[in-house]
Amino acid sequence: MKPSPNLLVLTSAICALLAQPVLAQITIPTVLVGNPGNASDSTGYGAVNYAYSIATYEVTLTQYATFLNAVAKTDTYGLYHASMATDLNIAGITRSGVSGSYAYGVLGSGNRPVTYVSWFDAARFSNWLQNGQPTGLQAAGTTETGSYTLNGALSGVGIARNTDGHFVLPTEDEWYKASYFDPALNSGSGGYWAYPTRNNAIPNSRNGSLSDPNSGNLFRDDGIANGFNGGYAANNSVTAPAGNALTDAGAFTLAGSAYGTFDQGGNVWEWNEAVIASSRGIRGGSWSGSDTSLLSSTRSSFSPANQLSIAGFRIALVPEPSTVGLLAVGFAMLAWTRKRTV
């Protein structure tokens, strides 16, 4: 019998050398999003009637390369995109060898978020976690079943979360609550911020910050020559950077949400489960987007098959419906610190 994902302990091997092959297991730090039964805000989003966990950071290059080395030696469903190595703004994963023996390595800092991943790529990563990070072909038990029943799907919006799925893409409400809700607002009755940095003021465009609690990796030009808000965060210029445009996970050390997530505003757009017409939901803005992309009122979507330099994802960890009543016990056992790993 497969162990409950709430009891899985996933180990980590972080790539420290340029283009060094990544090893077999990963860890994903998460934070607990409690306060079940909170109300939605004026947009109608954010209400969640159960406690759950969500990744502290976006899925990184190292984590995704580990996934590729486990299941993409043949890469039946195109989990790797060539631009992961050639687009200099985001370049971070290489592929060598031939189909059947592909190997993947990390270029530069593996702590940057992965991009050029479709909604289906993100769902397959979720399945891989759900199945215990197995090694093998992209098939049932590795990428095609688990939290989502994909069975080769590469298009369409009819795929829903399975009721026994634990490692998942967040629903729009789950993503929204983790980003904007603050249980301490309104004298402890809870409320929502306009931005994921626990602020109603526009975040500053910076290339990481250890001192600014309202900052992110976004495009903002205020016309003042003061070292920030000069355009793109990577180069403080209105001209797009020639090289890396992404910041490492946690580079804005003081700009977390009330629950302790980072980069839900800026860096990369993040997939969620929402179906919007023939597209899937995205939230949070990116390194090339303006500050309005970060607003709680900004709702957008991409075709689920799109693989873009501005789109990535983060994972949520949710209980089975039958175990909601056991959450207090389960999370008390797991949450030795506010930020833990799953």
C-alpha positions in Angstrom: 0.0 0.0 0.0 1.3 3.4 -0.9 2.1 5.6 2.2 0.1 8.7 2.7 1.8 11.7 1.1 1.5 13.6 4.4 4.0 11.1 5.8 6.4 11.0 2.9 9.8 12.3 3.6 11.5 13.5 0.3 15.2 13.9 0.4 17.2 16.5 -1.5 20.3 16.7 -3.7 21.0 20.3 -5.0 23.2 20.7 -8.0 26.2 22.9 -7.0 28.3 22.6 -10.2 27.5 24.1 -13.6 25.6 21.7 -15.7 26.2 18.8 -13.3 23.6 16.0 -13.6 21.0 16.3 -10.9 20.4 13.4 -8.4 17.3 11.4 -7.7 15.1 13.0 -5.0 13.9 16.5 -4.1 12.5 18.4 -1.2 9.8 21.1 -1.5 9.5 23.5 1.4 5.9 24.3 2.3 3.9 26.5 4.6 0.6 25.8 6.3 -2.4 27.8 5.2 -4.8 27.6 8.1 -7.8 29.6 9.1 -10.3 27.3 7.3 -13.7 28.8 6.4 -12.4 32.3 5.7 -14.6 34.5 3.5 -13.7 35.6 0.0 -12.9 39.2 -0.8 -14.7 41.5 -3.1 -13.4 39.7 -6.2 -15.2 36.5 -5.0 -11.9 34.6 -4.6 -9.9 33.3 -1.6 -12.5 31.4 0.4 -11.1 27.9 1.4 -13.0 25.8 4.0 -10.0 23.5 4.9 -6.4 23.8 5.9 -3.8 22.9 3.4 -0.1 23.5 2.6 1.5 25.3 -0.4 5.0 25.5 -1.6 7.0 28.3 -0.1 8.6 28.9 -3.5 8.0 28.3 -7.2 9.3 24.9 -8.5 13.0 25.5 -9.3 15.3 24.4 -12.1 17.0 21.9 -9.8 13.7 20.3 -8.8 12.4 20.1 -12.4 15.7 18.8 -13.7 15.6 16.0 -11.1 12.1 15.2 -12.4 13.4 15.1 -16.0 16.2 12.8 -15.1 13.7 10.4 -13.4 11.1 10.2 -16.2 12.3 11.9 -19.4 15.1 9.7 -20.8 12.7 9.3 -23.7 10.5 12.3 -23.0 7.3 11.0 -24.6 5.2 14.0 -23.7 7.7 16.8 -24.2 8.4 17.8 -20.6 11.6 19.4 -21.8 11.6 22.5 -24.0 14.7 23.4 -26.0 14.4 27.0 -24.9 15.2 25.9 -21.3 18.8 26.0 -22.5 18.8 28.6 -25.2 16.6 31.5 -24.0 19.2 33.5 -22.2 16.7 35.3 -20.0 15.8 32.0 -18.2 18.4 29.5 -19.4 18.9 26.8 -16.7 18.4 23.2 -17.9 20.5 21.4 -20.6 19.7 18.1 -22.3 22.3 15.8 -23.7 22.3 12.3 -25.4 19.6 10.8 -27.6 16.0 9.7 -27.0 16.1 6.7 -24.7 19.1 8.0 -22.9 18.6 11.7 -22.4 20.3 13.3 -19.4 19.6 16.7 -17.9 21.8 19.2 -16.1 21.4 22.6 -14.4 23.1 25.7 -15.7 23.9 28.5 -13.2 21.8 28.8 -10.1 19.3 26.0 -9.8 17.3 27.9 -7.3 15.7 30.0 -10.0 12.1 29.0 -11.1 11.7 26.7 -14.0 9.9 28.2 -17.1 8.7 26.9 -20.5 6.5 24.5 -18.7 2.9 24.0 -19.8 -0.1 23.3 -17.5 0.3 19.6 -18.5 4.0 19.6 -17.6 3.1 20.9 -14.2 0.3 18.3 -13.7 2.7 15.6 -14.7 5.2 16.9 -12.1 2.4 16.8 -9.5 1.6 13.2 -10.5 5.3 12.3 -10.1 5.3 13.6 -6.5 2.0 11.9 -5.8 3.5 8.6 -6.9 6.6 9.0 -4.7 9.1 10.3 -7.2 9.5 7.1 -9.3 12.0 6.6 -12.1 10.7 5.2 -15.4 8.9 5.9 -18.6 6.1 8.6 -18.8 3.3 6.2 -18.1 0.7 5.1 -15.5 2.3 5.2 -12.1 4.9 7.9 -13.0 3.4 10.9 -14.8 0.1 9.9 -16.4 -1.9 8.9 -13.3 -1.9 10.1 -9.7 -3.4 13.5 -8.8 -4.6 13.9 -12.4 -5.5 11.3 -14.9 -3.7 12.4 -18.0 -3.1 9.3 -20.1 -1.2 11.1 -22.7 -3.3 14.3 -22.8 -1.5 17.4 -24.2 -4.5 19.6 -24.9 -7.9 20.5 -23.6 -9.3 21.7 -20.2 -11.4 18.8 -19.1 -8.9 17.3 -16.7 -9.8 17.8 -13.0 -8.0 16.9 -9.7 -8.7 13.4 -8.6 -10.4 13.1 -5.2 -7.4 11.2 -3.8 -4.9 13.7 -5.2 -2.6 15.3 -2.5 0.3 16.8 -4.5 -1.5 19.2 -6.8 -1.6 22.5 -8.6 -3.5 24.9 -6.4 -7.0 25.8 -7.1 -7.4 29.5 -7.8 -8.9 30.0 -4.3 -6.0 28.1 -2.7 -3.4 30.1 -4.6 -5.3 33.4 -3.9 -5.7 32.8 -0.2 -2.0 31.9 0.3 -1.0 35.1 -1.6 -3.4 37.8 -0.4 -5.2 36.7 2.8 -3.9 37.9 6.1 -5.6 36.5 9.2 -4.2 39.3 11.4 -6.1 42.1 9.5 -9.2 43.7 10.7 -8.4 43.1 14.4 -7.9 39.4 13.8 -11.0 38.7 11.8 -8.9 38.5 8.6 -8.8 40.4 5.3 -6.9 40.8 2.0 -4.0 42.8 0.8 -3.9 44.2 -2.7 -0.4 42.7 -3.3 1.3 39.4 -2.2 3.8 41.3 -0.2 1.4 42.2 2.6 0.9 45.6 1.2 -1.6 47.8 -0.6 1.2 50.0 -2.1 2.8 49.1 -5.5 5.9 46.8 -4.9 9.3 48.1 -5.9 11.1 46.5 -8.9 14.4 45.1 -7.5 16.8 42.3 -8.3 16.3 40.7 -5.0 16.3 42.5 -1.6 17.3 41.8 1.9 15.9 45.0 3.3 12.8 46.0 1.3 9.6 44.3 2.5 7.6 45.5 -0.5 9.6 44.4 -3.5 9.6 41.9 -6.3 10.9 40.8 -9.7 8.7 42.9 -12.0 8.8 45.7 -14.5 8.3 49.1 -13.0 9.7 52.4 -14.2 9.0 55.4 -11.9 11.4 57.7 -13.8 13.6 58.3 -10.7 17.3 57.4 -10.8 17.5 55.8 -7.4 18.7 52.3 -8.2 15.3 50.6 -8.3 12.0 50.9 -10.2 14.1 51.7 -13.3 12.3 49.1 -15.5 13.2 45.4 -15.5 14.4 44.3 -12.1 17.4 42.3 -13.4 19.1 45.4 -14.9 17.2 48.4 -13.6 16.6 49.4 -17.2 13.6 49.9 -19.6 15.6 47.8 -22.1 15.1 44.0 -21.6 18.1 42.3 -20.0 20.3 40.4 -22.4 20.9 37.6 -19.9 19.3 36.2 -16.8 16.0 37.9 -15.8 15.0 35.6 -12.9 15.7 35.8 -9.2 16.4 32.9 -6.9 13.7 31.5 -4.7 13.5 33.6 -1.6 15.7 36.4 -2.9 13.2 38.9 -1.4 13.6 37.8 2.1 11.2 40.3 3.8 8.5 40.3 1.0 6.6 37.2 1.9 2.9 36.7 2.1 1.2 36.5 5.5 1.5 32.7 5.4 5.2 32.8 4.4 5.2 32.2 0.6 7.6 34.1 -1.7 7.4 35.3 -5.3 3.7 35.0 -5.6 4.1 38.4 -7.1 6.6 38.6 -10.0 9.3 36.3 -11.2 7.0 34.0 -13.2 3.3 33.6 -13.7 2.0 30.5 -11.9 -0.5 28.0 -13.2 -3.5 27.1 -11.2 -6.5 24.8 -11.8 -9.0 27.3 -12.9 -10.7 26.8 -16.3 -11.3 30.1 -18.0 -13.0 29.5 -21.4 -10.6 27.2 -23.3 -7.6 28.2 -21.1 -6.2 27.5 -17.6 -5.7 30.1 -14.9 -2.5 31.9 -14.1 -1.8 34.4 -11.4 1.0 36.6 -10.0 2.7 38.4 -12.9 6.3 37.9 -14.0 9.7 39.4 -14.5 8.5 41.1 -17.7 5.1 42.2 -16.5 3.9 45.5 -14.9 2.9 45.9 -11.3 -0.8 45.6 -12.3 -0.1 41.9 -13.0 0.5 41.4 -9.3 -2.8 42.8 -8.1 -5.3 40.6 -6.5 -7.9 41.9 -8.9 -5.8 40.7 -12.0 -7.1 37.4 -13.2 -5.5 35.9 -16.4 -5.1 32.7 -18.3 -3.0 30.9 -20.9 -3.7 28.0 -23.2 -2.7 25.0 -21.1 -0.3 23.8 -23.8 1.7 27.0 -23.8 5.3 26.8 -22.7 6.6 30.3 -22.1 9.6 32.1 -20.6 7.3 33.9 -18.2 5.3 30.9 -16.8 6.1 28.4 -14.0 4.2 26.9 -11.1 4.2 26.0 -7.5 2.7 22.9 -5.8 0.0 22.6 -3.1 -0.5 19.7 -0.7 -4.1 19.0 0.2 -5.8 16.3 2.2 -8.4 13.8 1.1 -11.9 15.1 1.9 -12.3 12.3 4.4 -9.3 13.4 6.4 -10.1 17.1 6.7 -11.1 16.6 10.3 -7.7 15.1 11.1 -5.8 18.1 9.8 -5.1 19.6 13.2 -3.4 16.4 14.3 -1.6 15.8 11.1 -0.2 19.3 10.7 0.8 19.4 14.4 2.9 16.3 13.8 4.5 17.8 10.6 4.8 21.4 11.4 7.9 21.4 13.5 8.8 24.7 12.1 6.6 27.3 10.2 8.5 26.3 7.0 8.8 22.6 6.6 9.4 20.2 3.8 7.3 17.6 2.2 
